[in-house]
Amino acid sequence: MIDKGSDERVEILSEQELGRTLSRLASQVLESVADSRELLFLGIPTRGVHLSRVLAKELEPIAGHSIDQGSLDPTFHRDDLGRVGTRMVQPTDLPNSVEGREVVLVDDVIFTGRTVRAALEALQAWGRPQRVMLLVMVDRGHREVPIQPDFCGRKVPTRRTESIELRLSDVDGEEGVYLRQLP
């Protein structure tokens, strides 16, 4: 797919395709709930937080009201910190209680599933939602735990030596999804 040592990236979703995918995902989420006022998007740092904001903004005109959005950092609930290392912990930011809410965990890429497993554990510390759903932009396979997204932008089988990058204009100055060879 990509030459070893190459700094090139392969476009998986263009800016236009990403826009259409975001619209589709937002519509699918809205169709899955009885009352959109019960929705709570929780982004998983780092890109999931930005993606969560974009999706909440995308849903607002369709739902006719703002969608609650926040972030949930699962770092201290991970069972693989020794293997993946740590990053700067970001504070969990909940706009209100998760009790009885339709929570949508949002992440850019699902890989082994361990981040999502940790996020589910972290969420329990904040209350008991009515339901928890998972939305990811890219599912790259290689699952190590039995977790599957409810909403998925694109399935992209990858090698372990590759990575997926979600680029968003408010953070990166460009939009798209790219496949890159790891160094």
Phi, psi and omega per residue, in radians:
M1 nan -1.018 -3.132
I2 -2.187 2.424 3.100
D3 -1.147 2.411 3.067
K4 -1.068 2.429 3.122
G5 1.433 -0.099 -3.140
S6 -1.385 2.469 3.093
D7 -1.650 0.123 -3.123
E8 -1.264 2.707 3.049
R9 -2.181 2.680 3.124
V10 -1.912 2.235 3.135
E11 -1.303 2.162 3.087
I12 -1.664 -0.798 3.070
L13 -2.288 2.226 3.053
S14 -1.311 3.040 3.097
E15 -0.995 -0.769 -3.133
Q16 -1.174 -0.750 3.126
E17 -1.141 -0.665 3.082
L18 -1.093 -0.754 3.105
G19 -1.036 -0.787 3.116
R20 -1.133 -0.677 3.140
T21 -1.156 -0.729 3.094
L22 -1.074 -0.745 3.110
S23 -1.089 -0.745 3.137
R24 -1.119 -0.796 -3.134
L25 -1.089 -0.753 3.128
A26 -1.053 -0.766 3.121
S27 -1.115 -0.721 3.130
Q28 -1.095 -0.712 3.112
V29 -1.108 -0.825 -3.117
L30 -1.046 -0.692 3.135
E31 -1.205 -0.333 -3.056
S32 -1.551 -0.108 -3.108
V33 -2.096 2.585 3.130
A34 -1.348 -0.649 -3.093
D35 -2.302 1.907 -3.083
S36 -1.140 -0.274 3.099
R37 -1.269 -0.274 3.102
E38 -1.525 -0.105 -3.126
L39 -1.216 2.462 3.032
L40 -2.464 1.940 3.075
F41 -1.501 2.207 3.060
L42 -2.128 1.964 3.134
G43 -1.444 2.480 3.069
I44 -1.678 2.156 -3.106
P45 -1.005 2.545 0.082
T46 -1.797 -0.830 -3.079
R47 -1.184 -0.459 3.117
G48 -1.108 -0.544 3.109
V49 -1.147 -0.811 3.134
H50 -1.163 -0.718 3.117
L51 -1.112 -0.670 3.099
S52 -1.047 -0.755 3.108
R53 -1.094 -0.767 -3.138
V54 -1.079 -0.776 -3.132
L55 -1.156 -0.716 3.111
A56 -1.079 -0.708 3.118
K57 -1.178 -0.656 3.116
E58 -1.126 -0.641 -3.100
L59 -1.359 -0.468 -3.030
E60 -0.910 -0.893 -3.136
P61 -1.191 -0.506 3.139
I62 -1.280 -0.766 -3.104
A63 -1.355 -0.454 -3.120
G64 1.492 0.202 3.102
H65 -2.775 2.892 3.111
S66 -1.269 2.655 3.136
I67 -1.867 2.238 3.113
D68 -1.083 2.406 -3.070
Q69 -2.556 2.469 3.100
G70 -2.722 -2.814 3.141
S71 -2.401 2.691 -3.120
L72 -2.410 1.970 -3.127
D73 -1.668 2.003 -3.099
P74 -1.625 0.209 -2.994
T75 -0.867 -0.845 -3.046
F76 -1.361 -0.005 3.100
H77 -1.859 0.047 -3.123
R78 -1.287 2.570 3.090
D79 -1.825 0.131 -3.077
D80 -2.285 0.495 -3.104
L81 -1.043 -0.621 3.133
G82 -1.126 -0.512 -3.106
R83 -1.531 -0.732 -3.058
V84 -1.681 -0.226 -3.112
G85 1.378 3.056 -3.129
T86 -2.012 2.774 3.017
R87 -2.182 2.987 3.121
M88 -1.050 2.167 -3.133
V89 -1.206 2.408 3.088
Q90 -1.876 2.511 -3.123
P91 -1.174 2.485 3.004
T92 -1.258 2.331 -3.089
D93 -2.233 1.788 3.111
L94 -1.853 2.163 -3.123
P95 -1.177 -0.429 3.078
N96 -2.907 -3.015 -3.066
S97 -1.110 2.621 3.048
V98 -1.597 -0.145 -3.110
E99 -0.952 2.151 3.060
G100 1.227 0.125 -3.086
R101 -1.547 2.789 3.011
E102 -1.627 1.655 -3.054
V103 -1.566 2.299 3.033
V104 -1.995 1.901 3.014
L105 -1.320 2.310 -3.066
V106 -2.120 2.216 3.051
D107 -2.420 2.704 -3.110
D108 -1.275 -0.785 -3.065
V109 -2.396 2.370 2.970
I110 -1.861 2.305 -3.073
F111 -2.159 -1.608 -3.116
T112 -1.376 -0.412 -3.090
G113 1.651 -0.125 -3.082
R114 -1.196 -0.579 3.089
T115 -1.131 -0.758 3.138
V116 -1.155 -0.725 3.089
R117 -1.015 -0.761 3.115
A118 -1.151 -0.662 3.117
A119 -1.136 -0.686 3.094
L120 -1.095 -0.716 3.096
E121 -1.139 -0.760 3.127
A122 -1.097 -0.672 -3.123
L123 -1.084 -0.619 3.141
Q124 -1.023 -0.517 -3.141
A125 -1.202 -0.296 -3.066
W126 -1.808 -0.046 3.111
G127 2.365 -2.968 -3.077
R128 -2.101 1.752 3.080
P129 -1.170 2.781 3.034
Q130 -1.127 -0.746 -3.130
R131 -2.699 2.579 3.054
V132 -2.114 2.229 3.093
M133 -2.080 2.794 -3.138
L134 -2.127 2.243 3.080
L135 -2.119 2.248 3.075
V136 -2.297 2.621 3.067
M137 -1.333 -0.731 -3.102
V138 -2.347 2.312 2.995
D139 -1.849 1.980 -3.081
R140 -1.785 0.106 3.087
G141 1.419 -2.810 3.107
H142 1.195 0.536 -3.088
R143 -1.088 2.411 3.053
E144 -1.930 -0.212 3.062
V145 -2.325 2.689 -3.038
P146 -1.396 1.248 3.134
I147 -2.182 2.264 3.119
Q148 -2.241 2.507 3.118
P149 -1.263 2.565 3.023
D150 -1.379 -0.574 -3.129
F151 -2.297 2.252 -3.077
C152 -2.422 2.248 3.123
G153 -1.215 -0.815 -3.099
R154 -2.763 2.426 2.997
K155 -1.661 2.203 -3.121
V156 -2.309 1.720 3.084
P157 -1.073 2.270 -3.105
T158 -2.260 2.909 2.956
R159 -1.568 2.770 3.084
R160 -1.155 -0.294 -3.141
T161 -1.565 0.150 3.128
E162 -2.075 2.788 3.059
S163 -2.326 2.794 3.097
I164 -1.990 2.352 3.103
E165 -2.088 2.189 2.971
L166 -1.660 2.182 3.132
R167 -1.985 2.246 -3.129
L168 -2.156 2.415 -3.008
S169 -1.050 -0.649 -3.104
D170 -1.207 -0.286 -3.140
V171 -1.933 -0.752 -2.970
D172 -1.891 -0.208 -3.091
G173 1.368 0.105 3.080
E174 -2.662 2.853 3.127
E175 -2.254 2.512 3.091
G176 2.690 3.052 3.057
V177 -2.184 2.311 -3.023
Y178 -2.300 2.590 3.036
L179 -1.816 2.326 -3.122
R180 -2.393 2.519 3.063
Q181 -1.330 2.310 3.070
L182 -1.268 2.574 3.140
P183 -1.166 nan nan
